[in-house]
Amino acid sequence: MKIINYIKESYSELVQKVSWPSKSELTNSAIVVLIASIILALIVWLMDVSFERIMKFIYGLLS
């Protein structure tokens, strides 16, 4: 019976107490996350390219 009580209380809380964002808030949040992800990906890519060039330079000096 505890499980049924838990499910009822959980449903009640989700319906009555949780404030769900509007569609426009979700869209704005998704755009912010998309832009931040693209910026982070570009930073990681630049670091990767830079490190590759540095390592090629160092290995070129050693051989």
PEQUI-V111780 format. One record per backbone hydrogen bond with DSSP energy under -1.0 kcal/mol. NH is the residue of the N-H (numbers start at 0). CO is the residue of the C=O. If there is no record, write none. Layout:
# PEQUI-V111780
NH_CO + NH_CO
This chain:
# PEQUI-V111780
4_0 + 5_1 + 6_2 + 7_3 + 8_4 + 9_5 + 10_6 + 11_7 + 12_8 + 13_9 + 14_10 + 15_11 + 16_12 + 17_12 + 25_21 + 26_22 + 27_23 + 28_24 + 29_25 + 30_26 + 31_27 + 32_28 + 33_29 + 34_30 + 35_31 + 36_32 + 37_33 + 38_34 + 39_35 + 40_36 + 41_37 + 42_38 + 43_39 + 44_40 + 45_41 + 46_42 + 47_43 + 48_44 + 49_45 + 50_46 + 51_47 + 52_48 + 53_49 + 54_50 + 55_51 + 56_52 + 57_53 + 58_54 + 59_55 + 60_56 + 61_57 + 62_58
